[in-house]
């Protein structure tokens, strides 16, 4: 699938609706991925916060649902372990924690939900150090969002590696 890429300003890059937007902010990049869902806000919130539901689309682990609580996820297949702290918590609208472990740079992941007339709107904001592979991060989250949408429909799928590769290429083009 080919994605149209439009560059509006040198520091703000925007893609088609299929991908998110990326903006350079100082020594980091901020990416925003948005989805409109046909599911109500409580149903989506459960997928983001309950361990058995998170395991269906993200990884095993647990997020202590309070500001300052632990955010621990274990990606057994890849060996990635997230061990961070919840930095923002306003149920069922905001959940933020870092996509990192002790000693690693902070990579905040912010989930924002709002109710809509027909369901809900999910906004995922990612912040990565500018010297990291931002395209890989965005593509990984694009793939996980695809798995989330399948899980919320009770149609489990495996990690869509081909989708990850396509979106990583599109984000790399965006970053060029």
N, CA, C and O of each residue as an XYZ file, in Angstrom:
704
protein
N       0.838     -1.173      0.000
C       0.000      0.000      0.000
C       0.889      1.244      0.000
O       1.821      1.329      0.800
N       0.626      2.183     -0.857
C       1.398      3.405     -0.945
C       0.667      4.495     -0.180
O      -0.542      4.666     -0.330
N       1.402      5.226      0.636
C       0.831      6.304      1.433
C       1.308      7.643      0.876
O       2.501      7.837      0.644
N       0.384      8.550      0.666
C       0.747      9.893      0.221
C       1.393     10.637      1.374
O       0.940     10.533      2.514
N       2.425     11.369      1.093
C       3.127     12.107      2.134
C       3.171     13.573      1.726
O       3.637     13.916      0.640
N       2.690     14.413      2.592
C       2.705     15.852      2.356
C       3.546     16.521      3.422
O       3.346     16.274      4.611
N       4.476     17.358      3.022
C       5.285     18.098      3.975
C       4.773     19.535      3.987
O       4.817     20.227      2.969
N       4.294     19.971      5.130
C       3.733     21.319      5.240
C       4.759     22.344      5.685
O       4.793     23.455      5.155
N       5.592     21.992      6.645
C       6.644     22.869      7.129
C       7.872     22.017      7.387
O       7.738     20.811      7.595
N       9.044     22.587      7.382
C      10.241     21.782      7.586
C      10.245     20.991      8.895
O      10.805     19.896      8.935
N       9.636     21.510      9.967
C       9.682     20.800     11.239
C       8.400     20.045     11.551
O       8.344     19.341     12.559
N       7.371     20.166     10.723
C       6.135     19.418     10.942
C       5.857     18.596      9.702
O       5.710     19.137      8.606
N       5.786     17.305      9.876
C       5.566     16.406      8.768
C       4.209     15.750      8.947
O       3.898     15.274     10.038
N       3.404     15.715      7.916
C       2.073     15.147      8.007
C       1.873     14.149      6.878
O       2.318     14.373      5.752
N       1.205     13.052      7.185
C       0.929     12.024      6.186
C      -0.556     11.982      5.910
O      -1.330     12.794      6.417
N      -0.938     11.007      5.088
C      -2.350     10.761      4.844
C      -3.004     10.302      6.142
O      -2.322     10.083      7.144
N      -4.305     10.159      6.121
C      -5.033      9.731      7.312
C      -4.637      8.336      7.766
O      -4.929      7.956      8.900
N      -3.977      7.561      6.904
C      -3.573      6.212      7.276
C      -2.446      6.198      8.296
O      -2.288      5.225      9.034
N      -1.671      7.254      8.345
C      -0.552      7.338      9.274
C      -0.743      8.526     10.200
O      -1.623      9.363      9.997
N       0.087      8.580     11.202
C       0.039      9.695     12.143
C       0.860     10.865     11.656
O       1.347     10.885     10.526
N       1.001     11.826     12.526
C       1.828     12.993     12.231
C       3.050     12.952     13.136
O       3.011     12.392     14.232
N       4.125     13.551     12.664
C       5.368     13.609     13.433
C       5.858     15.048     13.412
O       5.871     15.705     12.371
N       6.261     15.521     14.584
C       6.793     16.876     14.697
C       8.069     16.843     15.520
O       8.128     16.197     16.566
N       9.091     17.545     15.041
C      10.350     17.666     15.793
C      10.158     18.756     16.836
O       9.737     19.869     16.519
N      10.471     18.425     18.077
C      10.367     19.379     19.189
C      11.664     19.319     19.985
O      11.839     18.455     20.843
N      12.558     20.236     19.693
C      13.840     20.237     20.392
C      14.631     18.979     20.088
O      14.909     18.678     18.928
N      14.999     18.237     21.145
C      15.806     17.037     20.964
C      14.975     15.760     20.948
O      15.487     14.676     21.227
N      13.681     15.893     20.617
C      12.833     14.714     20.493
C      11.812     14.896     19.379
O      11.571     16.002     18.896
N      11.230     13.784     18.994
C      10.123     13.793     18.045
C       8.853     13.429     18.782
O       8.855     12.587     19.680
N       7.772     14.076     18.389
C       6.461     13.736     18.919
C       5.602     13.243     17.765
O       5.435     13.933     16.760
N       5.060     12.038     17.923
C       4.175     11.449     16.918
C       2.785     11.313     17.522
O       2.639     10.993     18.702
N       1.773     11.558     16.711
C       0.387     11.431     17.153
C      -0.334     10.496     16.184
O      -0.376     10.737     14.978
N      -0.897      9.426     16.738
C      -1.677      8.453     15.978
C      -3.099      8.510     16.521
O      -3.302      8.421     17.732
N      -4.075      8.657     15.647
C      -5.467      8.771     16.086
C      -6.334      7.738     15.391
O      -6.103      7.382     14.235
N      -7.333      7.264     16.114
C      -8.309      6.330     15.573
C      -9.692      6.703     16.094
O      -9.848      7.102     17.248
N     -10.680      6.568     15.240
C     -12.074      6.680     15.631
C     -12.605      5.262     15.727
O     -12.505      4.489     14.774
N     -13.169      4.924     16.873
C     -13.591      3.553     17.132
C     -15.105      3.473     17.279
O     -15.749      4.399     17.773
N     -15.651      2.359     16.845
C     -17.086      2.112     16.987
C     -17.408      1.503     18.343
O     -18.451      0.868     18.499
N     -16.553      1.680     19.302
C     -16.730      1.119     20.640
C     -16.720      2.251     21.655
O     -15.989      3.231     21.508
N     -17.545      2.101     22.687
C     -17.652      3.180     23.668
C     -16.379      3.298     24.500
O     -15.560      2.381     24.557
N     -16.244      4.421     25.123
C     -15.049      4.753     25.879
C     -14.730      3.707     26.951
O     -13.572      3.300     27.047
N     -15.694      3.246     27.766
C     -15.348      2.231     28.770
C     -14.788      0.942     28.167
O     -13.889      0.334     28.750
N     -15.295      0.519     27.026
C     -14.802     -0.701     26.385
C     -13.347     -0.535     25.940
O     -12.550     -1.465     26.067
N     -13.004      0.623     25.428
C     -11.626      0.876     24.989
C     -10.710      1.020     26.199
O      -9.594      0.499     26.194
N     -11.160      1.712     27.223
C     -10.364      1.912     28.442
C      -9.963      0.564     29.048
O      -8.822      0.390     29.477
N     -10.888     -0.376     29.082
C     -10.613     -1.714     29.611
C      -9.478     -2.358     28.821
O      -8.600     -2.990     29.409
N      -9.483     -2.208     27.509
C      -8.433     -2.804     26.674
C      -7.058     -2.205     26.985
O      -6.041     -2.889     26.870
N      -7.029     -0.943     27.373
C      -5.767     -0.253     27.658
C      -5.238     -0.517     29.059
O      -4.050     -0.324     29.319
N      -6.112     -0.960     29.970
C      -5.724     -0.984     31.378
C      -5.822     -2.329     32.092
O      -5.136     -2.524     33.095
N      -6.636     -3.253     31.624
C      -6.780     -4.529     32.324
C      -5.773     -5.542     31.798
O      -5.696     -5.770     30.590
N      -4.990     -6.159     32.703
C      -3.914     -7.062     32.275
C      -4.346     -8.153     31.293
O      -3.644     -8.396     30.312
N      -5.474     -8.812     31.530
C      -5.871     -9.886     30.616
C      -6.244     -9.348     29.241
O      -6.056    -10.038     28.239
N      -6.764     -8.140     29.178
C      -7.098     -7.522     27.892
C      -5.843     -6.993     27.201
O      -5.704     -7.122     25.985
N      -4.926     -6.395     27.973
C      -3.679     -5.888     27.391
C      -2.880     -7.010     26.743
O      -2.241     -6.816     25.709
N      -2.925     -8.174     27.359
C      -2.181     -9.309     26.817
C      -2.709     -9.742     25.456
O      -1.972    -10.332     24.666
N      -3.985     -9.455     25.170
C      -4.577     -9.817     23.881
C      -4.008     -9.012     22.720
O      -4.027     -9.479     21.581
N      -3.502     -7.807     22.991
C      -3.071     -6.962     21.878
C      -1.686     -6.333     22.070
O      -1.110     -5.817     21.112
N      -1.151     -6.369     23.280
C       0.113     -5.690     23.528
C       1.138     -6.645     24.123
O       2.022     -7.127     23.415
N       1.026     -6.919     25.412
C       1.979     -7.790     26.095
C       1.420     -8.172     27.456
O       0.461     -7.575     27.946
N       2.039     -9.179     28.053
C       1.651     -9.518     29.413
C       2.237     -8.467     30.345
O       3.263     -7.855     30.047
N       1.587     -8.270     31.453
C       2.069     -7.311     32.422
C       0.929     -6.633     33.145
O      -0.216     -7.083     33.102
N       1.261     -5.551     33.806
C       0.262     -4.841     34.593
C       0.647     -3.369     34.705
O       1.822     -3.009     34.783
N      -0.375     -2.546     34.709
C      -0.194     -1.118     34.944
C      -0.978     -0.777     36.199
O      -2.197     -0.945     36.240
N      -0.279     -0.298     37.225
C      -0.955      0.123     38.457
C      -1.655      1.433     38.153
O      -1.018      2.445     37.862
N      -2.955      1.396     38.224
C      -3.782      2.495     37.746
C      -3.878      3.641     38.746
O      -4.910      3.870     39.377
N      -2.749      4.357     38.865
C      -2.680      5.576     39.662
C      -1.411      6.318     39.257
O      -0.431      5.706     38.832
N      -1.440      7.628     39.392
C      -0.238      8.403     39.090
C       0.864      7.953     40.047
O       0.660      7.899     41.260
N       2.015      7.636     39.501
C       3.126      7.115     40.293
C       3.158      5.606     40.366
O       4.123      5.034     40.872
N       2.112      4.941     39.865
C       2.067      3.477     39.869
C       3.004      2.890     38.830
O       3.443      3.580     37.910
N       3.301      1.631     38.983
C       4.200      0.958     38.060
C       3.521      0.595     36.753
O       2.331      0.281     36.727
N       4.280      0.641     35.674
C       3.835      0.197     34.349
C       4.848     -0.848     33.909
O       5.963     -0.519     33.502
N       4.446     -2.113     33.996
C       5.364     -3.208     33.714
C       4.767     -4.108     32.639
O       3.683     -4.666     32.806
N       5.495     -4.236     31.534
C       5.069     -5.061     30.405
C       6.235     -5.937     29.980
O       7.386     -5.501     30.006
N       5.940     -7.173     29.588
C       6.975     -8.117     29.199
C       6.645     -8.707     27.833
O       5.687     -9.467     27.689
N       7.435     -8.356     26.844
C       7.292     -8.880     25.490
C       8.190    -10.110     25.381
O       9.349    -10.011     24.979
N       7.652    -11.247     25.737
C       8.424    -12.478     25.844
C       9.143    -12.818     24.544
O      10.318    -13.186     24.573
N       8.462    -12.703     23.403
C       9.062    -13.089     22.123
C      10.263    -12.236     21.737
O      11.210    -12.744     21.138
N      10.240    -10.953     22.069
C      11.327    -10.065     21.662
C      12.341     -9.805     22.777
O      13.432     -9.299     22.516
N      11.991    -10.146     24.005
C      12.890     -9.875     25.126
C      12.784     -8.457     25.658
O      13.520     -8.093     26.576
N      11.891     -7.648     25.110
C      11.715     -6.271     25.576
C      10.919     -6.277     26.874
O       9.884     -6.935     26.979
N      11.414     -5.538     27.858
C      10.729     -5.396     29.136
C      10.562     -3.908     29.415
O      11.526     -3.142     29.397
N       9.331     -3.522     29.671
C       9.028     -2.137     30.037
C       8.828     -2.111     31.547
O       8.023     -2.870     32.087
N       9.559     -1.240     32.219
C       9.450     -1.109     33.668
C       9.532      0.383     33.976
O      10.608      0.931     34.216
N       8.364      1.022     33.962
C       8.350      2.472     34.168
C       7.240      2.858     35.134
O       6.710      2.018     35.862
N       6.904      4.120     35.127
C       5.951      4.685     36.077
C       4.847      5.421     35.346
O       5.092      6.077     34.333
N       3.635      5.314     35.857
C       2.499      6.066     35.322
C       2.715      7.536     35.691
O       2.840      7.880     36.866
N       2.755      8.394     34.672
C       3.007      9.819     34.909
C       1.745     10.669     34.827
O       1.711     11.774     35.369
N       0.715     10.175     34.163
C      -0.587     10.860     34.115
C      -1.669      9.791     34.162
O      -1.560      8.738     33.535
N      -2.720     10.093     34.927
C      -3.816      9.138     35.059
C      -5.094      9.897     35.373
O      -5.217     10.527     36.423
N      -6.042      9.827     34.450
C      -7.350     10.455     34.607
C      -8.381      9.531     33.950
O      -8.767      9.742     32.800
N      -8.827      8.499     34.695
C      -9.727      7.510     34.104
C     -11.096      8.086     33.771
O     -11.597      8.924     34.520
N     -11.701      7.678     32.704
C     -11.222      6.821     31.618
C     -10.743      7.633     30.418
O     -11.042      7.287     29.275
N     -10.014      8.693     30.669
C      -9.628      9.583     29.572
C      -8.134      9.633     29.269
O      -7.757      9.753     28.103
N      -7.276      9.545     30.280
C      -5.838      9.714     30.044
C      -5.036      8.679     30.827
O      -5.277      8.441     32.011
N      -4.085      8.076     30.139
C      -3.105      7.184     30.752
C      -1.775      7.459     30.063
O      -1.677      7.413     28.837
N      -0.748      7.748     30.870
C       0.575      8.021     30.306
C       1.641      7.324     31.142
O       1.599      7.329     32.372
N       2.597      6.725     30.437
C       3.751      6.104     31.071
C       4.874      6.114     30.045
O       4.646      6.422     28.875
N       6.077      5.782     30.473
C       7.203      5.774     29.547
C       7.409      4.376     28.977
O       7.256      3.375     29.677
N       7.756      4.328     27.705
C       8.028      3.087     27.016
C       9.508      2.789     27.179
O      10.260      2.769     26.204
N       9.925      2.553     28.432
C      11.327      2.334     28.728
C      11.464      1.603     30.057
O      10.483      1.369     30.763
N      12.695      1.252     30.375
C      13.024      0.651     31.657
C      14.062      1.523     32.332
O      14.568      2.476     31.740
N      14.372      1.196     33.560
C      15.328      1.962     34.358
C      16.644      2.126     33.592
O      17.186      1.167     33.041
N      17.139      3.360     33.573
C      18.398      3.646     32.902
C      18.274      3.975     31.429
O      19.250      4.398     30.809
N      17.106      3.793     30.860
C      16.886      4.122     29.454
C      16.298      5.523     29.339
O      15.748      6.045     30.308
N      16.410      6.137     28.158
C      15.776      7.446     27.963
C      14.260      7.335     28.097
O      13.674      6.295     27.797
N      13.641      8.407     28.545
C      12.181      8.425     28.625
C      11.601      8.460     27.221
O      12.080      9.188     26.350
N      10.553      7.653     27.017
C       9.813      7.599     25.758
C       8.327      7.607     26.119
O       7.661      6.576     26.026
N       7.808      8.760     26.529
C       6.415      8.805     26.986
C       5.420      8.333     25.927
O       5.516      8.671     24.747
N       4.458      7.536     26.404
C       3.345      7.040     25.614
C       2.094      7.559     26.315
O       1.850      7.236     27.477
N       1.304      8.360     25.609
C       0.117      8.975     26.212
C      -1.128      8.546     25.451
O      -1.255      8.803     24.254
N      -2.044      7.892     26.155
C      -3.322      7.462     25.603
C      -4.374      8.456     26.050
O      -4.518      8.725     27.243
N      -5.108      9.002     25.092
C      -6.213      9.904     25.412
C      -7.467      9.379     24.722
O      -7.443      9.039     23.539
N      -8.549      9.318     25.470
C      -9.818      8.845     24.934
C     -10.884      9.898     25.151
O     -10.918     10.566     26.185
N     -11.748     10.038     24.168
C     -12.919     10.891     24.332
C     -14.116     10.196     23.694
O     -14.001      9.520     22.672
N     -15.253     10.386     24.325
C     -16.483      9.799     23.800
C     -16.915     10.566     22.565
O     -16.764     11.786     22.488
N     -17.454      9.835     21.602
C     -18.043     10.442     20.417
C     -19.481      9.955     20.319
O     -19.909      9.089     21.081
N     -20.199     10.509     19.398
C     -21.593     10.123     19.225
C     -21.737      8.637     18.916
O     -22.681      7.992     19.372
N     -20.796      8.095     18.138
C     -20.899      6.698     17.698
C     -19.904      5.758     18.366
O     -19.825      4.589     17.990
N     -19.148      6.235     19.340
C     -18.148      5.374     19.965
C     -17.141      6.176     20.741
O     -17.466      6.779     21.763
N     -15.903      6.185     20.251
C     -14.849      6.922     20.947
C     -13.733      7.296     19.982
O     -13.620      6.756     18.882
N     -12.929      8.220     20.425
C     -11.757      8.677     19.666
C     -10.540      8.389     20.517
O     -10.468      8.810     21.672
N      -9.580      7.668     19.947
C      -8.341      7.332     20.629
C      -7.224      8.162     20.018
O      -7.079      8.227     18.798
N      -6.452      8.784     20.864
C      -5.287      9.571     20.436
C      -4.080      9.034     21.200
O      -4.044      9.073     22.430
N      -3.112      8.543     20.471
C      -1.879      8.028     21.056
C      -0.752      8.981     20.694
O      -0.453      9.188     19.518
N      -0.134      9.556     21.708
C       0.988     10.471     21.497
C       2.255      9.785     21.986
O       2.321      9.310     23.120
N       3.256      9.740     21.120
C       4.544      9.120     21.411
C       5.622     10.186     21.379
O       5.620     11.048     20.501
N       6.533     10.135     22.321
C       7.690     11.031     22.278
C       8.948     10.166     22.351
O       9.108      9.337     23.247
N       9.824     10.385     21.388
C      11.068      9.627     21.301
C      12.249     10.576     21.173
O      12.132     11.632     20.552
N      13.395     10.206     21.761
C      14.604     10.989     21.524
C      14.887     11.047     20.025
O      14.666     10.071     19.307
N      15.374     12.188     19.560
C      15.606     12.395     18.125
C      16.658     11.452     17.559
O      16.672     11.204     16.353
N      17.542     10.921     18.406
C      18.587     10.031     17.897
C      18.147      8.563     17.827
O      18.961      7.692     17.521
N      16.869      8.281     18.108
C      16.355      6.919     18.017
C      15.566      6.740     16.718
O      15.280      7.705     16.009
N      15.227      5.498     16.430
C      14.500      5.149     15.210
C      13.004      5.433     15.411
O      12.235      4.549     15.787
N      12.620      6.671     15.154
C      11.240      7.116     15.360
C      10.288      6.385     14.417
O       9.164      6.060     14.799
N      10.732      6.128     13.192
C       9.888      5.409     12.231
C       9.556      4.007     12.740
O       8.429      3.538     12.577
N      10.512      3.352     13.341
C      10.283      2.012     13.907
C       9.264      2.084     15.036
O       8.359      1.253     15.111
N       9.405      3.063     15.903
C       8.465      3.233     17.012
C       7.049      3.461     16.498
O       6.107      2.812     16.953
N       6.902      4.374     15.557
C       5.570      4.664     14.999
C       4.981      3.437     14.319
O       3.803      3.130     14.503
N       5.785      2.741     13.542
C       5.295      1.557     12.837
C       4.898      0.463     13.821
O       3.903     -0.232     13.613
N       5.670      0.310     14.884
C       5.323     -0.674     15.906
C       3.986     -0.371     16.543
O       3.170     -1.268     16.753
N       3.762      0.902     16.852
C       2.478      1.284     17.453
C       1.343      1.187     16.444
O       0.220      0.842     16.813
N       1.613      1.483     15.185
C       0.576      1.293     14.151
C       0.136     -0.175     14.126
O      -1.056     -0.474     14.055
N       1.109     -1.080     14.187
C       0.793     -2.511     14.170
C       0.041     -2.911     15.437
O      -0.931     -3.663     15.368
N       0.479     -2.418     16.581
C      -0.223     -2.748     17.827
C      -1.637     -2.176     17.842
O      -2.543     -2.794     18.401
N      -1.839     -1.012     17.240
C      -3.199     -0.479     17.148
C      -4.083     -1.381     16.291
O      -5.267     -1.554     16.577
N      -3.501     -1.953     15.240
C      -4.252     -2.892     14.403
C      -4.661     -4.118     15.235
O      -5.791     -4.595     15.130
N      -3.744     -4.617     16.052
C      -4.044     -5.762     16.906
C      -5.081     -5.374     17.963
O      -5.965     -6.169     18.281
N      -4.979     -4.159     18.507
C      -5.966     -3.669     19.470
C      -7.363     -3.650     18.854
O      -8.321     -4.111     19.475
N      -7.483     -3.123     17.645
C      -8.790     -3.053     16.986
C      -9.357     -4.451     16.742
O     -10.565     -4.658     16.863
N      -8.508     -5.400     16.404
C      -8.975     -6.777     16.223
C      -9.393     -7.380     17.566
O     -10.417     -8.057     17.653
N      -8.606     -7.134     18.603
C      -8.918     -7.690     19.923
C     -10.224     -7.135     20.478
O     -11.000     -7.870     21.088
N     -10.470     -5.855     20.273
C     -11.703     -5.263     20.786
C     -12.926     -5.828     20.060
O     -14.039     -5.797     20.585
N     -12.706     -6.341     18.853
C     -13.771     -6.995     18.085
C     -13.827     -8.499     18.381
O     -14.621     -9.227     17.784
N     -12.976     -8.957     19.308
C     -12.873    -10.378     19.663
C     -12.459    -11.241     18.477
O     -12.920    -12.371     18.317
N     -11.573    -10.679     17.646
C     -11.019    -11.401     16.500
C      -9.492    -11.339     16.639
O      -8.846    -10.486     16.032
N      -8.926    -12.236     17.431
C      -7.486    -12.148     17.671
C      -6.673    -12.352     16.395
O      -6.985    -13.206     15.566
N      -5.630    -11.549     16.263
C      -4.695    -11.685     15.143
C      -3.271    -11.655     15.692
O      -3.026    -11.172     16.798
N      -2.353    -12.173     14.908
C      -0.942    -12.093     15.272
C      -0.423    -10.712     14.894
O      -1.038     -9.993     14.107
N       0.707    -10.362     15.463
C       1.338     -9.087     15.134
C       1.487     -8.994     13.620
O       2.091     -9.873     13.006
N       0.943     -7.938     13.005
C       0.966     -7.806     11.533
C       2.318     -7.282     11.040
O       2.482     -6.090     10.782
N       3.277     -8.196     10.918
C       4.644     -7.809     10.578
C       4.721     -7.099      9.227
O       5.481     -6.142      9.076
N       3.944     -7.556      8.246
C       3.972     -6.913      6.924
C       3.485     -5.462      7.025
O       4.057     -4.564      6.406
N       2.425     -5.242      7.807
C       1.923     -3.882      8.028
C       2.987     -3.032      8.725
O       3.183     -1.866      8.382
N       3.664     -3.622      9.696
C       4.752     -2.936     10.391
C       5.828     -2.498      9.397
O       6.280     -1.353      9.433
N       6.235     -3.404      8.513
C       7.288     -3.082      7.543
C       6.845     -1.984      6.579
O       7.621     -1.080      6.271
N       5.597     -2.057      6.098
C       5.084     -1.034      5.175
C       5.018      0.338      5.845
O       5.427      1.344      5.265
N       4.500      0.364      7.066
C       4.378      1.666      7.728
C       5.738      2.193      8.166
O       5.947      3.406      8.202
N       6.657      1.307      8.497
C       8.003      1.775      8.850
C       8.642      2.452      7.641
O       9.270      3.503      7.769
N       8.479      1.847      6.473
C       9.014      2.447      5.253
C       8.371      3.815      4.994
O       9.056      4.775      4.641
N       7.040      3.890      5.175
C       6.340      5.163      4.958
C       6.802      6.217      5.960
O       7.001      7.374      5.589
N       6.975      5.836      7.220
C       7.469      6.798      8.213
C       8.921      7.195      7.938
O       9.297      8.344      8.169
N       9.737      6.265      7.448
C      11.118      6.616      7.079
C      11.116      7.632      5.943
O      11.917      8.566      5.943
N      10.215      7.453      4.972
C      10.086      8.429      3.891
C       9.665      9.776      4.452
O      10.158     10.822      4.029
N       8.763      9.737      5.393
C       8.280     10.962      6.035
C       9.405     11.692      6.760
O       9.463     12.922      6.763
N      10.285     10.929      7.368
C      11.376     11.520      8.149
C      12.536     11.999      7.266
O      13.375     12.776      7.720
N      12.588     11.534      5.996
C      13.709     11.879      5.112
C      13.731     13.361      4.791
O      14.608     13.821      4.060
